[in-house]
Amino acid sequence: MADTEQTVQGQAHSIAVLGGGPAGLGAAWKLRQETGFNVTLHEGAPLVGGNAASFDVEGIRVDYGSHRLHPVTDPEIMGHIKQILGNDLLLRPRHGRIRLRKSWIHFPLKPFDLATRLPIPFAFSLFFDALTAKFRAPKTDDPTFKTVLLGGLGKTMCESFYFPYVRKLWGKDPDELATTLAQRRVSGSSLPKLLKKIFGQLPGLKSPTTGKFYYPKEGFGQICTGFAGAAEASGAQIALNSKVVGLKLDGNRVTELTVETPSGPQTSSPDKIWSTLPISTLIRAAGDAVPEAVKTAAQNIEYRGMILIYLVLDTDQFTEYDAHYFPEAAIPMSRMSEPKNYSATSEPKGRTVLCAELPADPGDEHWDLSNEDLGEKMREWIKAAGLSLTANTVKVETRRLPYAYPVYNRTYADNFAVMDEWVASLENVLTFGRQGLFAHDNTHHALSMAYGAVSCLDEDGNFDRTRWAELREEFETHVVED
Ligand SMILES: Cc1cc2nc3c(=O)[nH]c(=O)nc-3n(C[C@H](O)[C@H](O)[C@H](O)COP(=O)(O)OP(=O)(O)OC[C@H]3O[C@@H](n4cnc5c(N)ncnc54)[C@H](O)[C@@H]3O)c2cc1C
């Protein structure tokens, strides 16, 4: 593979960005800021934002599950978000609760709250187990998510919190999952890391943004609509309802892109294709040109889906908490958020929405249930968690995300490597973003991939693949913030 590509002399390059989530929008905007290239973004949905979008339910702005912008966001990206959103970007205190052994513990964890709320024998065994975990963990040459966490946190913490939560989120036993999940998904994966997080909340040790998050007044999706507006204002074209269905190849170059639109199929021949689609979707779009081994890898890689249930209640506010977390197996939803509490709005009066995140896959027991049935189930789960629910249901809406989480099962790395290598062999195609790199990343990570990609492009359109490979190594170190 050549380090750089040849440019088309004398013409402005055209770049088709595929997907209008944070990664695609960040790239479209940054490309127009840094280059003179023509940029067209194709988004299959009728709105921008991908999994990080917002929409209205009964006059209340809601997200696809709990979304927060984390203060660890790279300062350059944070600066641009602040510039785009201005005073609409709020800094809010985190105020959630986790249900642990029938007690409610503040989340993020706080030392005083933990000390006073956890039953003493349980707290003692949590601490003792975590302290001795390293010596008692099963010895193995074939580590998994399970063995890594047992060695880092001990049995009590794993069995009362992480393992049931993981079974619910990914629909798999912790032994079926790769070690990557522990490294990238569990920021407190060992006792020292966990203690650092907990004691980092103490006055004197905490930074001005510890225990806080950024949130736009008009919902998390305002970050994406902001980037979309800025990208269009600087000359990018954003095509909604423009679903990528075909890529035509000539040797190792994509020569034609086909999208399905409400007015029928359309084709174009951009110089470059920058894709943030799920990597398996990109591969399927290339049809018969794809080698059999790559097709098989695309079939075998797994994404976990999610049903979002929006329960509208006839009350101003359900609780003061932004989110409730449910690790236990008996309650199928993993988290429930109250969107009005994220932006601290009291409007509209007499209405609030609760949003349940229910990890699920097409064909599961919950996937095809009606809104009403899911709403009823959600009410039962809320009550089973010991929360009082007296307000009436006004309405139930649902959304289904087929690509909520990449599943790091024990074969994912091999399957991803086969697909990644083939995409890298196409000289004018780049894959990035959460779905494109199969990375369980936050929005700020997706944006930093976009910015990184643009930094690899010179003004003649040469893409520096050596630098991109270095950046890809950096992306591997991203740790997801909850
Ligand atoms: C439940 C949940 C909670 C989360 N909470 C947080 C949080 O608190 N903070 C945080 O920072 N991040 C959070 N995230 C992660 C965040 O949503 C992602 O990091 C972000 O959306 C990734 O952006 P992306 O552009 O890489 O991918 P996506 O947002 O998935 O965007 C991909 C886009 O491609 C489009 N697409 C797919 N196929 C086609 C096609 N064939 N043609 C055209 N377009 C297509 C999709 O419609 C989508 O718009 C959460 C995610 C989930 C699921």
The ligand as an SDF file (V2000), in Angstrom:
LIG
                    3D

 53 58  0  0  0  0  0  0  0  0999 V2000
  -27.4590    4.1990   24.6790 C   0  0  0  0  0  0  0  0  0  0  0  0
  -26.2450    5.0160   24.3190 C   0  0  0  0  0  0  0  0  0  0  0  0
  -25.7750    5.9740   25.2100 C   0  0  0  0  0  0  0  0  0  0  0  0
  -24.6450    6.7340   24.8900 C   0  0  0  0  0  0  0  0  0  0  0  0
  -24.2110    7.6950   25.7690 N   0  0  0  0  0  0  0  0  0  0  0  0
  -23.1860    8.5070   25.4340 C   0  0  0  0  0  0  0  0  0  0  0  0
  -22.7750    9.5720   26.2980 C   0  0  0  0  0  0  0  0  0  0  0  0
  -23.3100    9.7710   27.3860 O   0  0  0  0  0  0  0  0  0  0  0  0
  -21.7480   10.3800   25.8880 N   0  0  0  0  0  0  0  0  0  0  0  0
  -21.1160   10.1780   24.6910 C   0  0  0  0  0  0  0  0  0  0  0  0
  -20.2000   10.9520   24.3700 O   0  0  0  0  0  0  0  0  0  0  0  0
  -21.4760    9.1720   23.8560 N   0  0  0  0  0  0  0  0  0  0  0  0
  -22.4870    8.3250   24.2010 C   0  0  0  0  0  0  0  0  0  0  0  0
  -22.8720    7.3150   23.3580 N   0  0  0  0  0  0  0  0  0  0  0  0
  -22.0880    7.0710   22.1430 C   0  0  0  0  0  0  0  0  0  0  0  0
  -22.4560    8.0060   20.9970 C   0  0  0  0  0  0  0  0  0  0  0  0
  -23.8060    7.8540   20.6680 O   0  0  0  0  0  0  0  0  0  0  0  0
  -21.5390    7.6290   19.8260 C   0  0  0  0  0  0  0  0  0  0  0  0
  -20.1930    7.7720   20.2330 O   0  0  0  0  0  0  0  0  0  0  0  0
  -21.7130    8.4710   18.5970 C   0  0  0  0  0  0  0  0  0  0  0  0
  -23.0410    8.4880   18.1580 O   0  0  0  0  0  0  0  0  0  0  0  0
  -20.8140    7.8720   17.5170 C   0  0  0  0  0  0  0  0  0  0  0  0
  -20.8530    8.6860   16.3850 O   0  0  0  0  0  0  0  0  0  0  0  0
  -20.5660    8.0990   14.9270 P   0  0  0  0  0  0  0  0  0  0  0  0
  -20.7680    9.2070   13.9930 O   0  0  0  0  0  0  0  0  0  0  0  0
  -19.2490    7.4090   14.9550 O   0  0  0  0  0  0  0  0  0  0  0  0
  -21.6570    6.9460   14.7250 O   0  0  0  0  0  0  0  0  0  0  0  0
  -23.2620    7.0240   14.6430 P   0  0  0  0  0  0  0  0  0  0  0  0
  -23.7930    8.0260   15.5930 O   0  0  0  0  0  0  0  0  0  0  0  0
  -23.7480    5.6300   14.7800 O   0  0  0  0  0  0  0  0  0  0  0  0
  -23.5240    7.5490   13.1680 O   0  0  0  0  0  0  0  0  0  0  0  0
  -23.4840    6.7150   12.0370 C   0  0  0  0  0  0  0  0  0  0  0  0
  -24.4660    7.2990   11.0330 C   0  0  0  0  0  0  0  0  0  0  0  0
  -24.4390    6.5080    9.8250 O   0  0  0  0  0  0  0  0  0  0  0  0
  -25.7640    6.4600    9.3240 C   0  0  0  0  0  0  0  0  0  0  0  0
  -25.8810    5.3140    8.4060 N   0  0  0  0  0  0  0  0  0  0  0  0
  -25.8400    3.9910    8.7000 C   0  0  0  0  0  0  0  0  0  0  0  0
  -25.9960    3.2590    7.5830 N   0  0  0  0  0  0  0  0  0  0  0  0
  -26.1350    4.1430    6.5530 C   0  0  0  0  0  0  0  0  0  0  0  0
  -26.2970    4.0100    5.1500 C   0  0  0  0  0  0  0  0  0  0  0  0
  -26.3630    2.8100    4.5620 N   0  0  0  0  0  0  0  0  0  0  0  0
  -26.3730    5.1450    4.4120 N   0  0  0  0  0  0  0  0  0  0  0  0
  -26.2900    6.3830    4.9820 C   0  0  0  0  0  0  0  0  0  0  0  0
  -26.1580    6.5590    6.3020 N   0  0  0  0  0  0  0  0  0  0  0  0
  -26.0730    5.4560    7.0820 C   0  0  0  0  0  0  0  0  0  0  0  0
  -26.6160    6.3020   10.5790 C   0  0  0  0  0  0  0  0  0  0  0  0
  -27.9770    6.6580   10.3130 O   0  0  0  0  0  0  0  0  0  0  0  0
  -25.9200    7.2700   11.5170 C   0  0  0  0  0  0  0  0  0  0  0  0
  -26.4570    8.5620   11.4350 O   0  0  0  0  0  0  0  0  0  0  0  0
  -23.9730    6.5090   23.6630 C   0  0  0  0  0  0  0  0  0  0  0  0
  -24.4520    5.5370   22.7690 C   0  0  0  0  0  0  0  0  0  0  0  0
  -25.5590    4.7810   23.0940 C   0  0  0  0  0  0  0  0  0  0  0  0
  -26.0450    3.7290   22.1310 C   0  0  0  0  0  0  0  0  0  0  0  0
  1  2  1  0
  2  3  1  0
  2 52  2  0
  3  4  2  0
  4  5  1  0
  4 50  1  0
  5  6  2  0
  6  7  1  0
  6 13  1  0
  7  8  2  0
  7  9  1  0
  9 10  1  0
 10 11  2  0
 10 12  1  0
 12 13  2  0
 13 14  1  0
 14 15  1  0
 14 50  1  0
 15 16  1  0
 16 17  1  0
 16 18  1  0
 18 19  1  0
 18 20  1  0
 20 21  1  0
 20 22  1  0
 22 23  1  0
 23 24  1  0
 24 25  2  0
 24 26  1  0
 24 27  1  0
 27 28  1  0
 28 29  2  0
 28 30  1  0
 28 31  1  0
 31 32  1  0
 32 33  1  0
 33 34  1  0
 33 48  1  0
 34 35  1  0
 35 36  1  0
 35 46  1  0
 36 37  1  0
 36 45  1  0
 37 38  2  0
 38 39  1  0
 39 40  1  0
 39 45  2  0
 40 41  1  0
 40 42  2  0
 42 43  1  0
 43 44  2  0
 44 45  1  0
 46 47  1  0
 46 48  1  0
 48 49  1  0
 50 51  2  0
 51 52  1  0
 52 53  1  0
M  END
$$$$
